[in-house]
Amino acid sequence: MKTMTAAAALAACLSLGLAAPALAQAHGSHAAHGQATQQGAADHGHRHADFQSGRFHVRIDGPEHPVGDIILIPGLTSSPEVWDGLTDQLKGRYRIHRVHVQGFAGAPAEDNATGPVAAPVAEDLARYIAEQGLNKPVVIGHSMGGTIAMMLAARHPDSVGKLMVVDMVPFMGAMFGAPGATAESVTPIANQIYASMSTGTREAYNTQATASINSMIKTESLRAGPIRDMETSDQQVAASSFRELIVTDLRPELSRITAPTEVLYVLFTGQTPEFTDMVYRMSYQGLPGAELKRIDNSAHFIMLDQPAAFAAEVNAFLE
C-alpha cells in the first residue's frame, strides 16, 4: 500500500467505513444515560441501563430470563439503530445491550469531548460488564466498534465470552503508510487528517462524509439514516476518534484474546478476493484461532447490505 497525501488519505479514510452508520433518527443521551424511564420504553421499545458513564449509554432489549447477553458496538458516528435488524432477531432469546457512544448520532460529547475515545470506551465497557453482573457476554463490534471490542477482549480477557469483529483490521494505520508501517510512522499523517477533519467547515465535513457513507452502503434506501446520524455527531469527537484509530496498532495485543473470535469482512474496493483475504490473514496472524469469513456483495455495513447472511453468521457463531 503506497503512502498517501493528506488530502488523499482523508478521502480514503472516509471511504474505509468509519465516518458513517445507523438506521433512524438519532436522539440524545436519554436521562443522563441511564435511568430506564417509562417514557423511553414507550418511545423506543427498549430501556436504558442504570450505568453512569460520560463515555456511552446503553439500550437494553430482551426477555427477563435470557439465555445470554450480547453487547453490540457501532462504528464512528453510528447510532445503535444500525443493529435494529439483528436486535429484532435475537431479543426473544438474548438480552441485547446496544452501546451509544457519547458525541455520536445526537448524544452529547461529555467525556469524549477531548482526547481518545475508543480506549476509554473499552475500559468503561469492562466496568459496565462487571457492574451489571454480566457473565462473559458475546461482544460484536462494527468498524470502530470492532476496534473497541478487540481492546476490551485483549485488555480484559475474562470479561468477554465470544468476540465478533465486523469489517475492521487490528491496525488501520497500515492503510495510510508504506509496507511495514508502524503507529509511530503514521502519526504525522494521522495528525494531518485530524487537523483537516477538526478545523474544516461543518459543510465541507458533511459533504465529504456523505460521499463516504454512500460508498459504504450499497443499499441506497438505507443511506438516509446514517447520513442523519453523521450530521448530528460532534465533529471534534469524530476527528479525535479517527486519529486514534489510525495510530492504534492492536496486532501485538491479539495474543491476549482468549475468547473464540470470528471476523467478518468485505472485498476491498478495486481489489481481488485473493488480495483482500491475504490482508485479513496477515492482519490477524497474531490470533491464529480466529475464523475469518468474507461476505460478498456487500459494502462496509454488512448488517445493512446483507442482513440475512449477517444474521446467519451471527446465529451460527452464537450456537
KEKE-3310 file (N, C-alpha, C; in steps of 0.2 Angstrom, whole numbers, plus 5000, padded with zeros to 4 digits):
npx = (5004:5003:5011:5001:4995:4990:4977:4972:4973:4963:4952:4952:4951:4939:4932:4934:4925:4923:4917:4903:4886:4871:4853:4839:4832:4843:4845:4846:4855:4847:4841:4852:4860:4855:4845:4832:4817:4799:4794:4805:4805:4792:4793:4803:4804:4813:4824:4835:4851:4855:4868:4882:4891:4902:4906:4898:4881:4868:4857:4844:4837:4826:4822:4816:4822:4835:4845:4858:4869:4872:4883:4882:4892:4893:4900:4910:4902:4891:4874:4865:4854:4859:4860:4847:4840:4846:4845:4831:4829:4836:4832:4822:4827:4840:4848:4850:4862:4864:4876:4878:4889:4895:4894:4892:4879:4869:4870:4876:4893:4901:4912:4919:4923:4936:4952:4957:4945:4940:4948:4946:4932:4932:4937:4928:4917:4922:4920:4906:4902:4906:4899:4886:4884:4886:4889:4902:4898:4894:4902:4900:4907:4907:4917:4924:4919:4923:4936:4936:4930:4940:4950:4944:4942:4956:4962:4954:4952:4945:4932:4925:4915:4913:4919:4916:4921:4917:4921:4934:4951:4965:4975:4973:4981:4990:4984:4988:5001:5018:5023:5026:5023:5021:5013:5020:5026:5015:5009:5011:5003:4991:4989:4988:4976:4968:4968:4963:4950:4945:4946:4940:4926:4909:4900:4909:4914:4902:4899:4909:4909:4896:4897:4906:4898:4889:4897:4899:4888:4878:4865:4854:4842:4844:4853:4850:4847:4860:4867:4860:4863:4877:4877:4872:4882:4896:4908:4922:4923:4922:4933:4944:4942:4945:4958:4964:4961:4969:4982:4982:4988:4984:4989:5000:4993:4984:4986:4983:4969:4957:4945:4934:4934:4928:4929:4921:4921:4923:4925:4939:4938:4940:4950:4956:4947:4957:4968:4962:4958:4971:4976:4968:4971:4985:4984:4977:4986:4992:4982:4979:4968:4957:4942:4940:4929:4924:4911:4902:4896:4893:4895:4904:4895:4889:4878:4868:4868:4868:4858:4852:4862:4872:4865:4863:4877:4880:4870:4875:4887:4884:4879)
npy = (4994:5011:5026:5040:5057:5070:5075:5065:5054:5058:5057:5043:5038:5041:5033:5021:5017:5022:5034:5035:5028:5019:5017:5026:5040:5050:5052:5060:5059:5052:5053:5056:5046:5034:5031:5020:5024:5025:5032:5032:5018:5017:5025:5019:5005:4999:4999:5008:5006:5006:5014:5024:5034:5045:5042:5033:5027:5015:5005:4993:4978:4963:4947:4943:4933:4929:4919:4922:4936:4949:4961:4975:4985:5000:5009:5023:5038:5032:5027:5017:5011:5005:4992:4987:4977:4965:4965:4964:4951:4943:4947:4940:4929:4932:4945:4960:4972:4988:4999:5017:5028:5043:5059:5054:5053:5062:5061:5070:5076:5075:5066:5062:5073:5078:5072:5054:5041:5028:5019:5023:5021:5007:5003:5008:4999:4987:4990:4991:4978:4972:4979:4977:4964:4954:4939:4934:4940:4939:4949:4960:4970:4983:4990:5005:5001:4988:4989:4994:4983:4973:4979:4978:4964:4960:4967:4965:4950:4941:4946:4944:4933:4928:4934:4945:4953:4965:4969:4976:4979:4975:4985:4999:5009:5004:5006:5018:5020:5016:4999:4989:4999:5008:5012:5024:5029:5032:5042:5056:5058:5055:5065:5076:5072:5073:5087:5092:5086:5092:5105:5110:5117:5114:5111:5107:5096:5088:5086:5078:5067:5062:5058:5047:5039:5035:5027:5017:5010:4999:4998:5009:5014:5013:5023:5036:5037:5034:5045:5056:5053:5055:5069:5074:5071:5075:5085:5086:5076:5065:5068:5066:5053:5047:5050:5043:5029:5027:5028:5017:5002:4986:4974:4968:4965:4955:4942:4941:4939:4928:4924:4914:4919:4928:4935:4945:4951:4962:4963:4973:4988:4989:4978:4961:4946:4937:4945:4953:4943:4939:4950:4951:4939:4941:4951:4946:4936:4935:4930:4916:4907:4913:4914:4918:4926:4931:4941:4942:4953:4965:4981:4991:4991:4977:4972:4980:4979:4965:4958:4945:4936:4941:4939:4926:4922:4927:4920:4907:4908:4911:4899)
npz = (5000:4995:5001:5006:5001:5012:5009:5000:5009:5018:5010:5008:5021:5024:5016:5021:5029:5042:5044:5046:5048:5054:5057:5056:5066:5076:5093:5110:5125:5134:5148:5157:5153:5158:5167:5167:5159:5159:5149:5140:5137:5131:5120:5112:5114:5121:5136:5146:5152:5170:5172:5175:5165:5157:5144:5136:5134:5136:5128:5131:5127:5127:5135:5152:5157:5150:5138:5137:5136:5125:5118:5108:5098:5089:5074:5070:5072:5072:5076:5088:5081:5069:5072:5073:5065:5068:5082:5083:5079:5088:5101:5107:5113:5119:5130:5124:5123:5117:5113:5114:5109:5117:5109:5097:5084:5089:5103:5117:5119:5131:5141:5130:5123:5122:5118:5117:5112:5109:5117:5131:5131:5129:5141:5150:5146:5151:5164:5164:5161:5173:5183:5179:5181:5171:5163:5155:5142:5124:5112:5100:5087:5076:5063:5070:5081:5081:5084:5097:5103:5101:5109:5122:5123:5123:5133:5144:5146:5153:5153:5142:5133:5119:5104:5090:5076:5065:5049:5051:5053:5064:5064:5058:5053:5044:5032:5028:5026:5021:5016:5031:5040:5055:5071:5075:5063:5055:5062:5059:5047:5052:5061:5052:5045:5056:5059:5047:5047:5059:5059:5047:5039:5044:5034:5024:5029:5031:5018:5013:5021:5018:5005:5008:5016:5006:4998:5007:5009:5000:4998:4993:4999:5012:5016:5021:5035:5042:5036:5043:5056:5055:5053:5065:5073:5084:5077:5082:5091:5082:5074:5083:5087:5074:5072:5083:5079:5068:5073:5082:5085:5087:5084:5092:5103:5101:5104:5117:5118:5123:5120:5109:5092:5078:5062:5051:5035:5020:5003:4997:4990:4973:4973:4972:4977:4982:4986:4996:5005:5009:5015:5027:5033:5036:5044:5055:5060:5072:5080:5079:5080:5076:5066:5050:5038:5023:5017:5003:4990:4997:5004:5017:5028:5033:5040:5035:5021:5018:5027:5029:5027:5036:5049:5049:5050:5063:5071:5069:5075:5088:5093)
capx = (5000:5008:5009:4996:4995:4985:4970:4970:4972:4957:4946:4952:4949:4932:4929:4936:4919:4922:4914:4896:4882:4865:4846:4834:4834:4847:4842:4851:4859:4842:4840:4858:4862:4853:4839:4827:4811:4794:4794:4810:4802:4786:4795:4808:4803:4819:4825:4842:4855:4857:4875:4884:4897:4902:4908:4892:4875:4867:4850:4844:4831:4827:4817:4818:4827:4839:4850:4864:4870:4876:4884:4883:4895:4893:4906:4911:4896:4885:4869:4863:4849:4862:4859:4840:4838:4849:4841:4824:4830:4839:4830:4817:4831:4846:4847:4854:4865:4867:4880:4878:4895:4894:4897:4889:4872:4865:4872:4881:4900:4903:4919:4923:4924:4943:4956:4955:4938:4940:4952:4942:4925:4933:4938:4921:4913:4924:4917:4899:4901:4907:4894:4879:4884:4886:4893:4905:4894:4896:4903:4901:4908:4907:4921:4927:4916:4927:4942:4934:4928:4946:4953:4940:4944:4963:4964:4950:4950:4940:4926:4922:4914:4915:4921:4915:4923:4914:4924:4939:4958:4968:4980:4970:4986:4993:4981:4990:5008:5022:5024:5030:5021:5020:5009:5024:5027:5009:5007:5011:4998:4985:4989:4986:4969:4964:4968:4958:4943:4943:4946:4936:4919:4905:4898:4914:4914:4896:4899:4914:4906:4890:4900:4909:4893:4886:4901:4899:4881:4876:4858:4853:4837:4846:4858:4847:4848:4867:4868:4857:4867:4883:4876:4871:4888:4901:4914:4928:4924:4924:4940:4949:4942:4948:4965:4966:4960:4975:4988:4981:4990:4982:4992:5004:4989:4979:4988:4980:4962:4956:4938:4933:4934:4926:4930:4918:4924:4920:4930:4942:4936:4945:4955:4953:4946:4963:4972:4958:4959:4978:4977:4965:4975:4991:4982:4975:4990:4993:4976:4978:4962:4951:4939:4939:4924:4922:4904:4902:4890:4891:4899:4906:4889:4887:4872:4863:4868:4867:4856:4851:4869:4875:4861:4865:4883:4879:4867:4879:4893:4881:4877)
capy = (5000:5016:5032:5045:5064:5071:5075:5058:5050:5060:5054:5036:5036:5042:5028:5014:5014:5024:5040:5034:5022:5019:5017:5030:5046:5050:5055:5062:5054:5048:5053:5055:5039:5028:5028:5017:5028:5023:5036:5029:5011:5018:5028:5015:4998:4997:5003:5011:5003:5010:5014:5031:5035:5050:5039:5030:5025:5008:5002:4986:4974:4956:4944:4944:4927:4927:4913:4925:4943:4951:4969:4977:4992:5003:5012:5030:5042:5027:5026:5010:5008:5001:4985:4986:4971:4960:4965:4961:4943:4940:4949:4935:4924:4936:4952:4964:4979:4992:5005:5023:5032:5050:5063:5052:5052:5066:5061:5075:5073:5074:5065:5061:5080:5079:5066:5047:5039:5021:5016:5024:5017:5000:5002:5008:4993:4982:4991:4990:4971:4970:4982:4974:4957:4950:4933:4933:4941:4940:4956:4961:4977:4985:4996:5007:4996:4982:4991:4994:4976:4970:4982:4975:4957:4959:4970:4962:4944:4937:4949:4943:4926:4927:4941:4945:4959:4966:4973:4980:4976:4977:4991:5003:5014:5001:5008:5025:5021:5011:4992:4990:5005:5007:5018:5030:5031:5035:5048:5063:5058:5055:5072:5080:5070:5076:5094:5093:5085:5095:5113:5112:5119:5108:5110:5103:5089:5084:5084:5073:5061:5060:5054:5041:5035:5032:5022:5011:5006:4998:4998:5016:5016:5013:5028:5042:5037:5035:5052:5060:5052:5059:5076:5075:5069:5080:5084:5086:5069:5061:5069:5063:5046:5044:5050:5037:5023:5027:5027:5012:4995:4981:4967:4965:4963:4950:4935:4941:4937:4921:4922:4912:4925:4927:4941:4946:4957:4963:4964:4979:4992:4988:4973:4955:4942:4934:4951:4955:4938:4939:4956:4949:4933:4943:4956:4943:4931:4935:4927:4910:4903:4917:4912:4924:4925:4936:4942:4945:4958:4970:4986:4991:4990:4971:4971:4983:4977:4958:4957:4938:4932:4943:4936:4918:4921:4928:4914:4901:4910:4910:4892)
capz = (5000:4995:5005:5003:5003:5017:5006:4998:5015:5021:5006:5009:5027:5025:5012:5024:5033:5049:5045:5044:5051:5058:5054:5060:5069:5082:5099:5114:5130:5137:5155:5160:5151:5160:5171:5162:5161:5156:5143:5135:5135:5127:5114:5108:5115:5125:5142:5147:5158:5175:5172:5175:5162:5152:5138:5132:5137:5134:5127:5133:5124:5128:5140:5159:5158:5143:5138:5137:5135:5119:5118:5101:5097:5082:5072:5070:5071:5072:5081:5089:5076:5064:5074:5073:5062:5072:5088:5082:5078:5094:5108:5110:5117:5122:5132:5119:5125:5112:5115:5110:5111:5118:5104:5090:5082:5093:5110:5119:5119:5138:5142:5124:5120:5120:5119:5114:5113:5109:5123:5137:5130:5131:5149:5154:5145:5156:5171:5163:5162:5180:5187:5178:5183:5165:5163:5149:5136:5117:5111:5092:5086:5068:5062:5076:5087:5081:5087:5104:5105:5102:5115:5128:5124:5124:5139:5150:5143:5157:5153:5135:5131:5112:5100:5083:5073:5058:5044:5054:5055:5070:5063:5052:5050:5038:5025:5027:5026:5016:5019:5037:5043:5062:5074:5075:5056:5053:5067:5055:5043:5057:5063:5046:5044:5062:5058:5041:5049:5065:5058:5041:5040:5045:5027:5020:5033:5030:5011:5012:5025:5015:5000:5011:5018:5000:4996:5012:5010:4993:4998:4993:5003:5019:5017:5024:5042:5043:5035:5048:5062:5054:5053:5072:5078:5086:5073:5086:5093:5076:5071:5088:5086:5068:5073:5087:5076:5063:5077:5087:5082:5091:5082:5097:5109:5099:5108:5124:5117:5124:5118:5102:5088:5071:5059:5045:5031:5013:4997:4997:4984:4967:4974:4971:4983:4985:4990:5002:5010:5011:5020:5033:5036:5039:5050:5061:5061:5079:5083:5074:5081:5073:5060:5045:5033:5018:5015:4996:4988:5002:5006:5024:5033:5031:5043:5031:5014:5018:5033:5030:5028:5043:5054:5049:5053:5070:5074:5069:5080:5095:5095)
cpx = (5004:5006:5005:4997:4990:4978:4968:4969:4965:4951:4946:4950:4942:4928:4930:4930:4919:4919:4906:4892:4875:4858:4842:4836:4838:4843:4848:4853:4854:4843:4847:4861:4860:4848:4834:4820:4805:4793:4799:4807:4796:4788:4799:4808:4809:4820:4833:4845:4856:4864:4877:4891:4897:4905:4903:4886:4873:4859:4849:4837:4832:4822:4820:4823:4830:4843:4857:4864:4874:4877:4886:4886:4896:4899:4905:4905:4890:4880:4867:4858:4853:4861:4851:4838:4840:4846:4835:4824:4832:4836:4824:4821:4837:4844:4852:4856:4868:4870:4879:4884:4893:4897:4894:4882:4867:4866:4877:4888:4902:4910:4923:4925:4931:4947:4954:4948:4938:4942:4948:4935:4926:4934:4932:4916:4915:4920:4909:4898:4901:4901:4887:4879:4884:4891:4896:4901:4898:4897:4904:4902:4909:4912:4925:4925:4920:4933:4941:4933:4935:4950:4950:4943:4951:4965:4960:4948:4945:4933:4922:4921:4915:4915:4920:4917:4921:4917:4929:4946:4961:4973:4977:4976:4990:4990:4984:4998:5011:5021:5028:5028:5020:5016:5013:5025:5021:5006:5006:5005:4991:4984:4986:4978:4965:4963:4963:4951:4940:4942:4942:4929:4915:4902:4902:4914:4908:4896:4903:4911:4900:4892:4903:4903:4889:4890:4901:4893:4879:4869:4856:4847:4839:4852:4856:4848:4855:4869:4866:4861:4874:4882:4874:4876:4892:4907:4921:4929:4925:4931:4945:4948:4945:4956:4968:4966:4967:4981:4988:4983:4989:4985:4996:4999:4984:4980:4985:4972:4961:4949:4938:4931:4932:4926:4926:4920:4921:4926:4933:4940:4942:4951:4951:4952:4952:4967:4968:4959:4966:4979:4974:4969:4981:4989:4981:4980:4992:4988:4975:4971:4956:4949:4938:4935:4923:4915:4904:4896:4888:4897:4901:4901:4886:4880:4866:4862:4866:4864:4855:4857:4872:4871:4863:4872:4883:4876:4871:4885:4890:4880:4883)
cpy = (5006:5022:5037:5052:5064:5071:5068:5053:5051:5056:5046:5034:5036:5037:5021:5012:5017:5031:5040:5031:5024:5019:5021:5036:5045:5053:5056:5057:5051:5048:5052:5048:5033:5026:5026:5021:5024:5026:5033:5022:5012:5020:5023:5007:4995:5001:5004:5008:5008:5010:5021:5031:5041:5048:5036:5029:5019:5007:4995:4983:4967:4954:4945:4938:4925:4921:4916:4933:4945:4959:4970:4984:4994:5006:5020:5034:5038:5028:5019:5007:5004:4993:4983:4979:4965:4959:4962:4953:4940:4941:4945:4930:4927:4942:4955:4971:4983:4998:5011:5027:5040:5054:5060:5052:5056:5066:5066:5072:5071:5072:5063:5068:5081:5073:5059:5046:5032:5017:5017:5021:5010:4999:5003:5002:4988:4983:4990:4983:4969:4972:4979:4967:4952:4944:4931:4934:4941:4947:4956:4969:4978:4991:4999:5003:4990:4983:4991:4987:4972:4972:4979:4968:4956:4962:4968:4955:4940:4940:4947:4935:4924:4934:4940:4953:4960:4971:4978:4976:4979:4984:4995:5008:5011:5003:5015:5026:5016:5004:4993:4996:5003:5013:5024:5033:5034:5041:5055:5063:5058:5062:5077:5078:5073:5083:5096:5092:5089:5103:5115:5114:5113:5106:5105:5096:5085:5082:5078:5066:5058:5055:5047:5036:5031:5027:5016:5007:5005:4999:5006:5018:5016:5019:5034:5042:5038:5042:5057:5059:5055:5066:5078:5073:5075:5079:5083:5078:5064:5061:5065:5056:5043:5044:5044:5031:5022:5025:5021:5005:4990:4974:4964:4962:4957:4943:4935:4939:4930:4919:4919:4918:4924:4934:4941:4952:4957:4964:4972:4982:4991:4983:4966:4951:4940:4939:4952:4950:4938:4944:4954:4944:4936:4948:4952:4937:4930:4932:4921:4906:4907:4914:4918:4922:4931:4936:4945:4949:4962:4975:4986:4989:4983:4970:4975:4980:4969:4956:4949:4934:4934:4939:4929:4917:4922:4923:4908:4902:4909:4903:4888)
cpz = (5000:5000:5002:5005:5008:5014:5003:5004:5018:5017:5007:5015:5028:5020:5015:5028:5040:5050:5044:5050:5054:5054:5058:5063:5075:5087:5104:5120:5135:5145:5159:5159:5155:5165:5167:5164:5157:5149:5138:5132:5130:5120:5109:5109:5119:5131:5142:5153:5163:5176:5171:5171:5157:5145:5133:5137:5133:5133:5128:5130:5126:5134:5147:5160:5152:5144:5138:5136:5129:5119:5111:5101:5090:5080:5073:5068:5071:5078:5082:5084:5070:5066:5075:5071:5066:5079:5088:5082:5084:5101:5111:5115:5122:5124:5128:5122:5119:5114:5111:5113:5111:5112:5097:5090:5088:5101:5112:5120:5126:5138:5136:5120:5118:5122:5116:5116:5114:5115:5129:5137:5132:5138:5152:5152:5149:5163:5170:5164:5169:5184:5186:5179:5177:5165:5156:5143:5129:5116:5103:5091:5078:5068:5068:5082:5087:5085:5095:5107:5106:5108:5121:5129:5125:5131:5146:5147:5147:5157:5147:5134:5124:5109:5093:5081:5066:5054:5047:5055:5061:5070:5057:5049:5045:5032:5023:5026:5021:5020:5025:5041:5051:5065:5074:5068:5053:5057:5063:5051:5047:5059:5058:5045:5050:5061:5052:5044:5055:5064:5052:5043:5041:5038:5023:5023:5031:5022:5010:5015:5021:5009:5002:5013:5012:4997:5001:5012:5003:4993:4998:4998:5010:5021:5021:5032:5044:5042:5040:5054:5061:5055:5060:5076:5079:5081:5076:5088:5088:5074:5076:5087:5080:5069:5077:5084:5071:5067:5082:5083:5088:5090:5088:5103:5107:5103:5115:5124:5118:5122:5111:5098:5081:5068:5052:5041:5024:5009:4997:4990:4979:4968:4973:4978:4986:4989:4996:5007:5013:5017:5027:5036:5039:5045:5056:5063:5068:5083:5079:5075:5078:5067:5056:5039:5029:5016:5008:4995:4993:5002:5014:5029:5031:5034:5039:5024:5013:5025:5034:5031:5034:5049:5055:5052:5061:5074:5075:5075:5087:5097:5097)
residu = (MET:LYS:THR:MET:THR:ALA:ALA:ALA:ALA:LEU:ALA:ALA:CYS:LEU:SER:LEU:GLY:LEU:ALA:ALA:PRO:ALA:LEU:ALA:GLN:ALA:HIS:GLY:SER:HIS:ALA:ALA:HIS:GLY:GLN:ALA:THR:GLN:GLN:GLY:ALA:ALA:ASP:HIS:GLY:HIS:ARG:HIS:ALA:ASP:PHE:GLN:SER:GLY:ARG:PHE:HIS:VAL:ARG:ILE:ASP:GLY:PRO:GLU:HIS:PRO:VAL:GLY:ASP:ILE:ILE:LEU:ILE:PRO:GLY:LEU:THR:SER:SER:PRO:GLU:VAL:TRP:ASP:GLY:LEU:THR:ASP:GLN:LEU:LYS:GLY:ARG:TYR:ARG:ILE:HIS:ARG:VAL:HIS:VAL:GLN:GLY:PHE:ALA:GLY:ALA:PRO:ALA:GLU:ASP:ASN:ALA:THR:GLY:PRO:VAL:ALA:ALA:PRO:VAL:ALA:GLU:ASP:LEU:ALA:ARG:TYR:ILE:ALA:GLU:GLN:GLY:LEU:ASN:LYS:PRO:VAL:VAL:ILE:GLY:HIS:SER:MET:GLY:GLY:THR:ILE:ALA:MET:MET:LEU:ALA:ALA:ARG:HIS:PRO:ASP:SER:VAL:GLY:LYS:LEU:MET:VAL:VAL:ASP:MET:VAL:PRO:PHE:MET:GLY:ALA:MET:PHE:GLY:ALA:PRO:GLY:ALA:THR:ALA:GLU:SER:VAL:THR:PRO:ILE:ALA:ASN:GLN:ILE:TYR:ALA:SER:MET:SER:THR:GLY:THR:ARG:GLU:ALA:TYR:ASN:THR:GLN:ALA:THR:ALA:SER:ILE:ASN:SER:MET:ILE:LYS:THR:GLU:SER:LEU:ARG:ALA:GLY:PRO:ILE:ARG:ASP:MET:GLU:THR:SER:ASP:GLN:GLN:VAL:ALA:ALA:SER:SER:PHE:ARG:GLU:LEU:ILE:VAL:THR:ASP:LEU:ARG:PRO:GLU:LEU:SER:ARG:ILE:THR:ALA:PRO:THR:GLU:VAL:LEU:TYR:VAL:LEU:PHE:THR:GLY:GLN:THR:PRO:GLU:PHE:THR:ASP:MET:VAL:TYR:ARG:MET:SER:TYR:GLN:GLY:LEU:PRO:GLY:ALA:GLU:LEU:LYS:ARG:ILE:ASP:ASN:SER:ALA:HIS:PHE:ILE:MET:LEU:ASP:GLN:PRO:ALA:ALA:PHE:ALA:ALA:GLU:VAL:ASN:ALA:PHE:LEU:GLU)
# end
